[in-house]
Amino acid sequence: MGLNTLTWNKLIIIFFVLVASGTIRPAGAQTVDEAVLSVEKHYRELNDLTTKVSQKNVLKSIGKTLKYEGTLRIKKPGKLRLDYTNGQVILVDGKAALFYSRKSEQVIKRTFTDFEHMNIPVAFLLGAAHIRDDFEVGRPEPKAPRTLELAPRKPGAAMKKLSIQTEESGRITSMIIFDKSGNTTEITFSEAQEGAGMDDTVFTFKVPKGTEIIEQ
């Protein structure tokens, strides 16, 4: 015996209620845990990365927006270099961070205990293989399954929260960092090359003659 119209209508209503509540997921959709696992797996297996970076800093406290472009290189374990087109360089060798500004002719060297204390937004990628160790993870918008919102577990963390946009493979394509003053840093990654091989000499920096060196 076939189902009558009333029964079909009831089944359709139940189906959409279940979808909206997350009980039934569309084919191919990832749960939050699955999405986090894919990101962690991707960066755990990643040996090196080169990618273009577009960065926008929205400084709410002074009503100003700054934009930067550059090239980011990462190599395990713990090496990072970001060359901006404006002559700024950020270099991490696993123990300390170096900040160079061609305009001000200064190099600042700073030691750190973890990537958050470096105050380098892209340094999050160095810890992306262990997201759940440092963050509570949620999904702010059910309609945006590739977006994850990360809240630091540490009470004194520098950032308020971090939003990342990912591919199904686990690769992070963009991120937005929210600090406690209401400022945001938006970063988009493009033209990524992974596992191409990278020499350690990439992560050395020859300080130009006449540059002031500041140790912190």
QUIQUI-V184879 format. One record per pair of residues at least 6 apart in sequence whose C-alpha atoms are under 7 Angstrom apart, sorted by the first residue. I is the first residue (numbers start at 1). J is the second residue. D is the distance in Angstrom with one decimal. If there is no record, write none. Layout:
# QUIQUI-V184879
((I J D) (I J D))
This chain:
# QUIQUI-V184879
((18 24 5.6) (19 25 6.1) (30 145 7.0) (32 138 6.6) (32 139 6.6) (38 169 6.2) (38 170 4.6) (39 129 7.0) (39 170 3.8) (39 171 6.2) (40 128 5.9) (40 129 4.0) (40 130 6.1) (40 131 6.8) (41 129 6.5) (42 170 5.4) (42 171 6.4) (43 128 6.0) (43 129 5.0) (44 129 4.8) (46 195 6.7) (47 75 5.9) (47 76 5.5) (47 195 5.7) (48 74 5.4) (48 75 4.3) (48 76 6.4) (48 194 5.8) (48 195 5.1) (48 197 6.6) (48 198 6.8) (49 73 5.6) (49 74 5.1) (49 75 6.5) (49 192 7.0) (49 193 5.7) (49 194 4.6) (49 195 6.4) (50 72 5.6) (50 73 4.5) (50 74 6.6) (50 192 5.7) (50 193 5.2) (50 194 6.5) (51 71 5.9) (51 72 5.3) (51 73 6.7) (51 189 6.2) (51 190 5.8) (51 191 5.5) (51 192 4.3) (51 193 6.3) (52 70 5.9) (52 71 4.6) (52 72 6.2) (52 189 5.7) (52 190 5.1) (52 191 6.0) (52 192 6.9) (53 69 5.6) (53 70 5.1) (53 71 5.7) (53 72 6.5) (53 187 6.7) (53 188 5.8) (53 189 5.0) (53 190 6.6) (54 68 6.0) (54 69 4.7) (54 70 6.7) (54 187 5.6) (54 188 5.2) (54 189 6.7) (55 67 5.7) (55 68 5.0) (55 69 6.2) (55 185 7.0) (55 186 5.6) (55 187 4.5) (55 188 6.6) (56 65 6.9) (56 66 5.7) (56 67 4.5) (56 68 6.4) (56 185 5.7) (56 186 5.1) (56 187 6.5) (57 65 5.6) (57 66 5.0) (57 67 6.3) (57 184 5.9) (57 185 4.5) (57 186 6.4) (58 64 6.2) (58 65 4.5) (58 66 6.6) (58 183 5.6) (58 184 5.2) (58 185 6.3) (59 65 5.9) (59 183 4.9) (59 184 6.8) (60 182 6.1) (60 183 5.2) (68 84 6.8) (69 84 5.7) (69 85 5.9) (70 82 6.7) (70 83 5.4) (70 84 4.0) (70 85 5.4) (71 82 5.7) (71 83 5.4) (71 84 6.5) (72 81 5.8) (72 82 4.4) (72 83 6.6) (73 80 5.7) (73 81 5.1) (73 82 6.3) (74 80 4.5) (74 81 6.5) (77 94 7.0) (78 93 6.4) (78 94 4.4) (78 126 6.2) (79 92 5.4) (79 93 4.7) (79 94 5.5) (79 203 6.9) (80 91 5.7) (80 92 4.9) (80 93 6.7) (80 203 7.0) (81 90 5.6) (81 91 4.5) (81 92 6.3) (81 203 6.3) (82 89 5.7) (82 90 5.1) (82 91 6.5) (83 89 4.7) (83 90 6.6) (87 101 6.2) (87 102 5.2) (88 100 5.5) (88 101 4.6) (88 102 6.1) (89 99 5.9) (89 100 5.0) (89 101 6.7) (90 98 5.7) (90 99 4.8) (90 100 6.5) (91 97 5.6) (91 98 5.0) (91 99 6.6) (91 203 6.7) (92 98 6.4) (93 203 6.7) (95 111 6.5) (95 112 7.0) (96 110 5.6) (96 111 4.3) (96 112 6.1) (97 109 5.8) (97 110 5.2) (97 111 6.2) (98 107 6.7) (98 108 5.7) (98 109 4.5) (98 110 6.4) (99 107 5.5) (99 108 5.0) (99 109 6.5) (100 106 5.9) (100 107 4.4) (100 108 6.5) (101 107 6.6) (105 211 4.9) (105 212 6.3) (106 211 5.3) (106 212 4.7) (106 213 5.9) (107 211 6.8) (107 212 6.1) (107 213 4.8) (107 214 6.1) (108 213 6.0) (108 214 4.7) (108 215 6.0) (109 214 6.2) (109 215 4.9) (109 216 6.0) (110 215 6.3) (110 216 4.9) (112 118 6.0) (115 123 5.7) (115 124 6.3) (116 158 6.5) (134 152 5.9) (134 153 5.6) (135 150 5.6) (135 151 5.2) (135 152 4.4) (135 153 5.1) (136 150 5.7) (136 151 5.1) (136 152 6.4) (136 153 6.3) (137 148 6.7) (137 149 5.7) (137 150 4.7) (137 151 6.5) (138 148 5.9) (138 149 5.2) (138 150 6.6) (139 147 6.4) (139 148 4.9) (139 149 5.7) (140 148 7.0) (140 149 6.4) (146 165 5.6) (146 166 5.2) (146 167 6.5) (147 163 6.9) (147 164 5.7) (147 165 4.5) (147 166 6.4) (148 163 5.7) (148 164 5.4) (148 165 6.6) (149 162 5.8) (149 163 4.4) (149 164 6.5) (150 161 5.6) (150 162 5.0) (150 163 6.1) (151 160 6.7) (151 161 4.7) (151 162 6.5) (152 161 6.6) (158 179 6.7) (159 177 6.9) (159 178 5.9) (159 179 4.4) (159 180 6.2) (160 178 5.5) (160 179 4.9) (160 180 5.3) (161 177 6.3) (161 178 5.4) (162 176 5.8) (162 177 4.6) (162 178 6.1) (163 175 5.5) (163 176 5.1) (163 177 6.5) (164 172 6.7) (164 174 5.9) (164 175 4.3) (164 176 6.5) (165 172 5.8) (165 173 5.7) (165 174 5.2) (165 175 6.1) (166 172 4.4) (166 173 5.5) (167 173 7.0) (173 188 6.1) (173 189 5.2) (174 187 5.5) (174 188 4.3) (174 189 5.8) (175 186 5.9) (175 187 5.3) (175 188 6.6) (176 184 6.6) (176 185 5.5) (176 186 4.4) (176 187 6.4) (177 184 5.4) (177 185 5.1) (177 186 6.5) (178 184 4.7) (178 185 6.8))
